[in-house]
Amino acid sequence: MGILAELEDGMAELSTPMRVYVVAGRFTEPDPGLPELAARIRTLLAMIAADDAWRRFLPGYTPPSVPEICAALEAVETDGAASFLAQVAAVDLVWPSYRHLPVETAERAADRVVSLLGSTATWWTNHDAGCGAVNGLTPLFDSLLAGTDGEHFTLALQIADD
């Protein structure tokens, strides 16, 4: 099994219908950077906005532009990426005592995904670690973690209406 298939399997374990959306893929552009990752995030946001489950909560919503998404992202240290990814997948944004997934399942899958991308991967979130604020990508509650090794990428976005 290749790395892309393993990333897709690992990310699929972190997905929860109508709450935690995930994507794993391979860039097609030569030497991709943050703008190419932001474009993939924008595509994911558009997919969520078109989902029947969320369309009514996002009337007239258009995902932010690639430059706006880039501006909303903060770097995450690689050594904190697995725990952050597990949290995005498992812990509800609005009701933190509620779990979308068992913590052990989320931690195992997140550890695997982070190890597949490797120690030189870059990780991004819409959370400002310094002050705890969230740069929302939607008008709802959302939490994103995106990672890339420069060839492959992973996205996990939890969304909640309240």
Secondary structure as GFF3:
##gff-version 3
##sequence-region A 1 162
A	DSSP	alpha_helix	3	13	.	.	.	ID=ss1
A	DSSP	beta_strand	20	26	.	.	.	ID=ss2
A	DSSP	alpha_helix	34	50	.	.	.	ID=ss3
A	DSSP	alpha_helix	52	55	.	.	.	ID=ss4
A	DSSP	alpha_helix	66	72	.	.	.	ID=ss5
A	DSSP	beta_strand	74	76	.	.	.	ID=ss6
A	DSSP	alpha_helix	78	90	.	.	.	ID=ss7
A	DSSP	alpha_helix	103	117	.	.	.	ID=ss8
A	DSSP	beta_strand	122	125	.	.	.	ID=ss9
A	DSSP	beta_strand	141	148	.	.	.	ID=ss10
A	DSSP	beta_strand	152	160	.	.	.	ID=ss11
###
